[in-house]
Amino acid sequence: MNVHFPGKANADSATLPPGPYWLSVAIAVIAAVCMAVLVEHIHRIEQDRIRQADRNVLIQQAATVRARIEAELSASLYAATGLVGYVVAHEDFLDAVRVNAALEAIYRHGRHLRNVALAPDNVLSYVYPLQGNEAVVGFNYEASAEQWAEVERAIGERNSVLAGPLDLVQGGRGLINRTPVFLLDDRYWGLLSVVIDPDSLFGHVVEDMPDELRFGLRWLQSERRGTALVGGDASVFEAEHVSLVVPVPGGQWELAVAGQDVTGSGQGYLNWYRAGGHLVALLVAILLMLVLRERWAIARMAMTDQLTGLPNRRAFQRQLTRAMSEASRRGDSFALVYIDLDGFKAVNDRAGHAHGDRVLVIVSRRMRQALDSRSTLARIGGDEFVLLLPDTQDEPTVKDHASHLRNAIRRPIEGVEPEIQLDAAVGVALFPTDGRSAEALINKADSRMYRAKARFNCSQSSPQPR
């Protein structure tokens, strides 16, 4: 038998359990979105892990830079502390020769020093080396508003205070560490000043630093120091960086260290994994959509008459059960119409089964077009059909539908000999009047169809070919 499918699934397809194709697309999209979210979540976790690992490395590097700064600064200032004790012990025996010798010893044992000076009564009287620093001899701190505030602070705190970098009287810039000198009787004697060359200090710090590493150094509470930036690159503070505190005499520096790419080189392979994850998610979603569509297509085939495209016996049984449940709940009724084609056997006998199949397709389409969208028409075998008419409470309405069906069936069909007249025998059962079960309703409609068929055959001879 040649099988012909209708050009388009009819409205009865909506009664079948398998989902529509758009639902498979929706499920695939949801699956793809969920997997994409998962991929992004994993990517973000791994990205944070790499960033934290890079940050830990950067913190270690920053700690190394801080240790070098502290070491160089301590080496620059340590030797000068002995001069305070020397002044206290030899206050009455100080002369230019002894003081210059002591200053020279401190200068030679220190690191990154520009000069070392003593200022009895806050007037710079001794400086080493003198060459290049002549302009500072005789400088009175009390006469300089810019420097006196820090000197007063050192005296008040009775401790060393580091300031700068400042513009020096003798030219250039320097970090100045001022240490007040108090005698044994607690009298203030004067000031010990050590000037550090910041370029030399920080140049030594960066000698062994990796090329991609950058650092910046600034004062905390910089309003008390005058100049915020101490050394390095100020733009580091604007970039992604790690910060450490560097304690210095009388205050603190903030050390910021950054690399060229704080997020790390591991981001490259991570982005490839991310792209691969999204590609896998897309492929899985496509496969899921194809599997669901194939499954639903198979399920639909199991519930559909493959010749006419109408629901088959199995689908009709399910629809009938649902209709009875809904009608019982609402207190409504519906009609079940059993239809048997008259004259179809002659078509098969004369033209063959292939031609008979074509006739069944045409007749099915005509019956479907004669009904409204709320009705359910199914083919349950051979030339037998059943029809569910919802919300139908009287036989006249059923007979009106049956008349429309018979008129559609009786219309001539191209290729069928005019001597063969197709018609239909119809049997009707009403729910719940004729039964409250599917079996009772079908049997009642079937028996009435056969009685109608018998009356039809008695009143009119069967169609015969000429």
Secondary structure as GFF3:
##gff-version 3
##sequence-region A 1 466
A	DSSP	three_ten_helix	11	15	.	.	.	ID=ss1
A	DSSP	alpha_helix	21	89	.	.	.	ID=ss2
A	DSSP	three_ten_helix	91	93	.	.	.	ID=ss3
A	DSSP	alpha_helix	96	109	.	.	.	ID=ss4
A	DSSP	beta_strand	113	120	.	.	.	ID=ss5
A	DSSP	beta_strand	126	128	.	.	.	ID=ss6
A	DSSP	three_ten_helix	134	136	.	.	.	ID=ss7
A	DSSP	three_ten_helix	141	143	.	.	.	ID=ss8
A	DSSP	alpha_helix	145	157	.	.	.	ID=ss9
A	DSSP	beta_strand	161	167	.	.	.	ID=ss10
A	DSSP	beta_strand	173	182	.	.	.	ID=ss11
A	DSSP	beta_strand	188	196	.	.	.	ID=ss12
A	DSSP	alpha_helix	198	205	.	.	.	ID=ss13
A	DSSP	beta_strand	214	219	.	.	.	ID=ss14
A	DSSP	three_ten_helix	222	224	.	.	.	ID=ss15
A	DSSP	beta_strand	229	232	.	.	.	ID=ss16
A	DSSP	three_ten_helix	234	238	.	.	.	ID=ss17
A	DSSP	beta_strand	242	248	.	.	.	ID=ss18
A	DSSP	beta_strand	251	258	.	.	.	ID=ss19
A	DSSP	alpha_helix	267	302	.	.	.	ID=ss20
A	DSSP	alpha_helix	313	330	.	.	.	ID=ss21
A	DSSP	beta_strand	334	342	.	.	.	ID=ss22
A	DSSP	alpha_helix	344	351	.	.	.	ID=ss23
A	DSSP	alpha_helix	353	370	.	.	.	ID=ss24
A	DSSP	beta_strand	376	381	.	.	.	ID=ss25
A	DSSP	beta_strand	384	389	.	.	.	ID=ss26
A	DSSP	alpha_helix	395	410	.	.	.	ID=ss27
A	DSSP	beta_strand	423	431	.	.	.	ID=ss28
A	DSSP	alpha_helix	438	459	.	.	.	ID=ss29
###
